[in-house]
Amino acid sequence: MDIDNFKAVNDLQGHKAGDDLLHLIAVTMKKNLRTMDTVARLGGDEFAVFMPETKLEQTRIVIDRLQKTLLEVAKNNQWPITFSAGVVCYDTPPQTAGEAIKAADELMYSAKTSGKNKILYEQRSGRRTPDKRNFILKRRNQNFRGANFFQFSQRLGGSAPNLP
């Protein structure tokens, strides 16, 4: 998900307002998703949402509602922004997370170039074979047991306006 016209907030209201906007967007996204879902800031004004075990129809309902909520937050804070997104649902996982992010990114850019404030959805099949998937699951479990998995986070600073 990309924040359309984010630069205008920084230019017109200052970088603190831009930081507050990013913080409030992240908080709003987290509050409107399940605990099993993951929100990540990819950089700048782009966010990714990982929603495991969710069909396209369910995803569409959640993401459409999330966009509506984010637009209300923007309006309440007088931020001249909208949101464009590319959403890709896989019936089987892709070979890499990068493949999924690239596919969603391509859809998001199509949404932006066709007028912004749009969400484009697509259903895809991953390319994993059952044997490779089992190998990856075993390797993941080994990494968790061997403490080879690290999660990094960044504390968001500044005070953000209250949610609606």
Secondary structure in CASP SS format (residue, H / E / C, confidence):
PFRMAT SS
TARGET T0000
AUTHOR 0000-0000-0000
METHOD secondary structure of the structure
MODEL  1
M C 1.00
D E 1.00
I E 1.00
D E 1.00
N C 1.00
F H 1.00
K H 1.00
A H 1.00
V H 1.00
N H 1.00
D H 1.00
L H 1.00
Q H 1.00
G C 1.00
H H 1.00
K H 1.00
A H 1.00
G H 1.00
D H 1.00
D H 1.00
L H 1.00
L H 1.00
H H 1.00
L H 1.00
I H 1.00
A H 1.00
V H 1.00
T H 1.00
M H 1.00
K H 1.00
K H 1.00
N C 1.00
L C 1.00
R C 1.00
T C 1.00
M C 1.00
D C 1.00
T E 1.00
V E 1.00
A E 1.00
R E 1.00
L E 1.00
G E 1.00
G C 1.00
D C 1.00
E E 1.00
F E 1.00
A E 1.00
V E 1.00
F E 1.00
M C 1.00
P C 1.00
E C 1.00
T C 1.00
K C 1.00
L H 1.00
E H 1.00
Q H 1.00
T H 1.00
R H 1.00
I H 1.00
V H 1.00
I H 1.00
D H 1.00
R H 1.00
L H 1.00
Q H 1.00
K H 1.00
T H 1.00
L H 1.00
L H 1.00
E H 1.00
V H 1.00
A H 1.00
K H 1.00
N H 1.00
N C 1.00
Q C 1.00
W C 1.00
P C 1.00
I C 1.00
T E 1.00
F E 1.00
S E 1.00
A E 1.00
G E 1.00
V E 1.00
V E 1.00
C E 1.00
Y E 1.00
D C 1.00
T C 1.00
P C 1.00
P C 1.00
Q C 1.00
T C 1.00
A H 1.00
G H 1.00
E H 1.00
A H 1.00
I H 1.00
K H 1.00
A H 1.00
A H 1.00
D H 1.00
E H 1.00
L H 1.00
M H 1.00
Y H 1.00
S H 1.00
A H 1.00
K H 1.00
T H 1.00
S C 1.00
G C 1.00
K C 1.00
N C 1.00
K C 1.00
I E 1.00
L E 1.00
Y E 1.00
E E 1.00
Q E 1.00
R E 1.00
S C 1.00
G C 1.00
R C 1.00
R C 1.00
T C 1.00
P H 1.00
D H 1.00
K H 1.00
R H 1.00
N H 1.00
F H 1.00
I H 1.00
L H 1.00
K H 1.00
R H 1.00
R H 1.00
N H 1.00
Q H 1.00
N H 1.00
F H 1.00
R H 1.00
G C 1.00
A C 1.00
N C 1.00
F C 1.00
F C 1.00
Q C 1.00
F C 1.00
S C 1.00
Q C 1.00
R C 1.00
L C 1.00
G C 1.00
G C 1.00
S C 1.00
A C 1.00
P C 1.00
N C 1.00
L C 1.00
P C 1.00
END
